[in-house]
Amino acid sequence: RAMFDLRPQDESTAPVDLRLYVRADGQPLTETWVYQWTPPQRPEQARLLHDAAAPVARE
């Protein structure tokens, strides 16, 4: 399982190509995962960045 946060350096909404695989000792252990992510448009982008910075409520 892999988890990561991706935040474009500028305000571009151009698609981003992602490629991921797991390797050990230089040898691939998994198949390659390929995905094209499209950043949200500007109003949605601002909301997501605000929500990401907000503290998480704990019960």
VMD Tcl script that builds the backbone (N, CA, C; Angstrom):
set m [mol new atoms 177]
animate dup $m
set s [atomselect $m all]
$s set {name element resname resid chain x y z} {
  {N N ARG 1 A 0.852 -1.164 0.000}
  {CA C ARG 1 A 0.000 0.000 0.000}
  {C C ARG 1 A 0.901 1.230 0.000}
  {N N ALA 2 A 0.521 2.207 -0.782}
  {CA C ALA 2 A 1.271 3.466 -0.840}
  {C C ALA 2 A 0.297 4.618 -0.622}
  {N N MET 3 A 0.751 5.601 0.125}
  {CA C MET 3 A -0.062 6.802 0.351}
  {C C MET 3 A 0.843 8.005 0.164}
  {N N PHE 4 A 0.294 9.046 -0.433}
  {CA C PHE 4 A 1.065 10.266 -0.627}
  {C C PHE 4 A 0.114 11.425 -0.847}
  {N N ASP 5 A 0.612 12.621 -0.627}
  {CA C ASP 5 A -0.117 13.855 -0.924}
  {C C ASP 5 A 0.549 14.470 -2.137}
  {N N LEU 6 A -0.265 14.949 -3.050}
  {CA C LEU 6 A 0.253 15.589 -4.251}
  {C C LEU 6 A -0.342 16.980 -4.339}
  {N N ARG 7 A 0.509 17.965 -4.375}
  {CA C ARG 7 A 0.069 19.352 -4.471}
  {C C ARG 7 A 0.925 20.024 -5.543}
  {N N PRO 8 A 0.318 20.409 -6.677}
  {CA C PRO 8 A 1.102 21.074 -7.728}
  {C C PRO 8 A 1.785 22.333 -7.188}
  {N N GLN 9 A 2.997 22.614 -7.687}
  {CA C GLN 9 A 3.746 23.778 -7.220}
  {C C GLN 9 A 3.122 25.090 -7.670}
  {N N ASP 10 A 2.429 25.067 -8.785}
  {CA C ASP 10 A 1.764 26.281 -9.244}
  {C C ASP 10 A 0.260 26.023 -9.254}
  {N N GLU 11 A -0.500 26.902 -9.837}
  {CA C GLU 11 A -1.953 26.738 -9.855}
  {C C GLU 11 A -2.432 26.038 -11.117}
  {N N SER 12 A -1.558 25.295 -11.740}
  {CA C SER 12 A -1.897 24.600 -12.979}
  {C C SER 12 A -2.975 23.548 -12.732}
  {N N THR 13 A -3.837 23.389 -13.704}
  {CA C THR 13 A -4.829 22.314 -13.655}
  {C C THR 13 A -4.529 21.283 -14.740}
  {N N ALA 14 A -3.285 21.295 -15.250}
  {CA C ALA 14 A -2.868 20.323 -16.263}
  {C C ALA 14 A -2.779 18.938 -15.625}
  {N N PRO 15 A -3.130 17.888 -16.358}
  {CA C PRO 15 A -3.036 16.533 -15.823}
  {C C PRO 15 A -1.602 16.184 -15.407}
  {N N VAL 16 A -1.495 15.349 -14.383}
  {CA C VAL 16 A -0.206 14.894 -13.868}
  {C C VAL 16 A -0.148 13.383 -14.048}
  {N N ASP 17 A 0.902 12.886 -14.692}
  {CA C ASP 17 A 1.079 11.447 -14.869}
  {C C ASP 17 A 1.817 10.878 -13.668}
  {N N LEU 18 A 1.252 9.841 -13.058}
  {CA C LEU 18 A 1.856 9.180 -11.899}
  {C C LEU 18 A 2.205 7.747 -12.267}
  {N N ARG 19 A 3.323 7.269 -11.750}
  {CA C ARG 19 A 3.758 5.897 -11.988}
  {C C ARG 19 A 4.402 5.404 -10.693}
  {N N LEU 20 A 4.023 4.216 -10.249}
  {CA C LEU 20 A 4.519 3.706 -8.979}
  {C C LEU 20 A 4.733 2.204 -9.059}
  {N N TYR 21 A 5.848 1.758 -8.483}
  {CA C TYR 21 A 6.065 0.330 -8.294}
  {C C TYR 21 A 6.966 0.151 -7.078}
  {N N VAL 22 A 6.948 -1.032 -6.517}
  {CA C VAL 22 A 7.751 -1.342 -5.339}
  {C C VAL 22 A 8.938 -2.178 -5.787}
  {N N ARG 23 A 10.128 -1.839 -5.262}
  {CA C ARG 23 A 11.310 -2.635 -5.581}
  {C C ARG 23 A 12.166 -2.808 -4.332}
  {N N ALA 24 A 12.986 -3.848 -4.340}
  {CA C ALA 24 A 13.935 -4.120 -3.265}
  {C C ALA 24 A 15.225 -4.615 -3.906}
  {N N ASP 25 A 16.335 -4.119 -3.427}
  {CA C ASP 25 A 17.646 -4.476 -3.981}
  {C C ASP 25 A 17.695 -4.261 -5.487}
  {N N GLY 26 A 17.022 -3.205 -5.953}
  {CA C GLY 26 A 17.039 -2.869 -7.371}
  {C C GLY 26 A 16.140 -3.720 -8.244}
  {N N GLN 27 A 15.429 -4.673 -7.659}
  {CA C GLN 27 A 14.555 -5.559 -8.428}
  {C C GLN 27 A 13.092 -5.203 -8.170}
  {N N PRO 28 A 12.284 -5.073 -9.233}
  {CA C PRO 28 A 10.863 -4.775 -9.026}
  {C C PRO 28 A 10.153 -5.937 -8.328}
  {N N LEU 29 A 9.296 -5.594 -7.367}
  {CA C LEU 29 A 8.525 -6.606 -6.642}
  {C C LEU 29 A 7.057 -6.609 -7.060}
  {N N THR 30 A 6.619 -5.539 -7.708}
  {CA C THR 30 A 5.213 -5.428 -8.091}
  {C C THR 30 A 5.108 -4.975 -9.538}
  {N N GLU 31 A 3.909 -5.067 -10.057}
  {CA C GLU 31 A 3.651 -4.482 -11.367}
  {C C GLU 31 A 3.629 -2.963 -11.215}
  {N N THR 32 A 3.685 -2.255 -12.313}
  {CA C THR 32 A 3.683 -0.792 -12.288}
  {C C THR 32 A 2.256 -0.273 -12.314}
  {N N TRP 33 A 1.963 0.632 -11.390}
  {CA C TRP 33 A 0.667 1.305 -11.316}
  {C C TRP 33 A 0.815 2.620 -12.060}
  {N N VAL 34 A -0.091 2.899 -12.998}
  {CA C VAL 34 A -0.053 4.128 -13.787}
  {C C VAL 34 A -1.401 4.825 -13.642}
  {N N TYR 35 A -1.360 6.139 -13.406}
  {CA C TYR 35 A -2.585 6.898 -13.197}
  {C C TYR 35 A -2.372 8.320 -13.696}
  {N N GLN 36 A -3.399 8.904 -14.274}
  {CA C GLN 36 A -3.342 10.314 -14.649}
  {C C GLN 36 A -4.315 11.075 -13.754}
  {N N TRP 37 A -3.768 11.983 -12.946}
  {CA C TRP 37 A -4.561 12.774 -12.006}
  {C C TRP 37 A -4.740 14.174 -12.568}
  {N N THR 38 A -5.951 14.678 -12.513}
  {CA C THR 38 A -6.231 16.040 -12.945}
  {C C THR 38 A -6.541 16.873 -11.708}
  {N N PRO 39 A -5.721 17.892 -11.422}
  {CA C PRO 39 A -5.987 18.743 -10.259}
  {C C PRO 39 A -7.357 19.407 -10.373}
  {N N PRO 40 A -7.994 19.686 -9.250}
  {CA C PRO 40 A -9.299 20.353 -9.288}
  {C C PRO 40 A -9.168 21.771 -9.839}
  {N N GLN 41 A -10.270 22.296 -10.324}
  {CA C GLN 41 A -10.294 23.670 -10.810}
  {C C GLN 41 A -10.085 24.625 -9.637}
  {N N ARG 42 A -9.759 25.856 -9.892}
  {CA C ARG 42 A -9.341 26.808 -8.856}
  {C C ARG 42 A -10.282 26.939 -7.659}
  {N N PRO 43 A -11.601 27.156 -7.814}
  {CA C PRO 43 A -12.437 27.285 -6.603}
  {C C PRO 43 A -12.399 26.017 -5.741}
  {N N GLU 44 A -12.465 24.869 -6.369}
  {CA C GLU 44 A -12.418 23.601 -5.640}
  {C C GLU 44 A -11.034 23.399 -5.031}
  {N N GLN 45 A -10.000 23.795 -5.746}
  {CA C GLN 45 A -8.628 23.660 -5.262}
  {C C GLN 45 A -8.443 24.457 -3.964}
  {N N ALA 46 A -8.953 25.671 -3.918}
  {CA C ALA 46 A -8.834 26.504 -2.721}
  {C C ALA 46 A -9.550 25.855 -1.540}
  {N N ARG 47 A -10.726 25.288 -1.773}
  {CA C ARG 47 A -11.472 24.632 -0.694}
  {C C ARG 47 A -10.710 23.420 -0.173}
  {N N LEU 48 A -10.155 22.606 -1.085}
  {CA C LEU 48 A -9.426 21.411 -0.670}
  {C C LEU 48 A -8.180 21.765 0.132}
  {N N LEU 49 A -7.450 22.794 -0.300}
  {CA C LEU 49 A -6.260 23.212 0.436}
  {C C LEU 49 A -6.639 23.734 1.814}
  {N N HIS 50 A -7.739 24.468 1.914}
  {CA C HIS 50 A -8.208 24.965 3.209}
  {C C HIS 50 A -8.580 23.799 4.116}
  {N N ASP 51 A -9.326 22.826 3.576}
  {CA C ASP 51 A -9.746 21.666 4.367}
  {C C ASP 51 A -8.544 20.845 4.822}
  {N N ALA 52 A -7.521 20.727 3.978}
  {CA C ALA 52 A -6.336 19.940 4.324}
  {C C ALA 52 A -5.559 20.589 5.468}
  {N N ALA 53 A -5.614 21.913 5.564}
  {CA C ALA 53 A -4.886 22.628 6.611}
  {C C ALA 53 A -5.659 22.682 7.927}
  {N N ALA 54 A -6.951 22.394 7.885}
  {CA C ALA 54 A -7.782 22.468 9.091}
  {C C ALA 54 A -7.437 21.322 10.041}
  {N N PRO 55 A -7.455 21.578 11.337}
  {CA C PRO 55 A -7.188 20.499 12.299}
  {C C PRO 55 A -8.279 19.429 12.240}
  {N N VAL 56 A -7.883 18.215 12.507}
  {CA C VAL 56 A -8.817 17.087 12.491}
  {C C VAL 56 A -9.525 17.013 13.838}
  {N N ALA 57 A -10.853 16.947 13.814}
  {CA C ALA 57 A -11.640 16.833 15.050}
  {C C ALA 57 A -11.508 15.417 15.598}
  {N N ARG 58 A -11.233 15.312 16.862}
  {CA C ARG 58 A -11.103 13.998 17.501}
  {C C ARG 58 A -12.175 13.862 18.567}
  {N N GLU 59 A -12.725 12.679 18.650}
  {CA C GLU 59 A -13.783 12.434 19.641}
  {C C GLU 59 A -13.213 11.874 20.909}
}
mol reanalyze $m
mol bondsrecalc $m
mol representation Tube
mol addrep $m
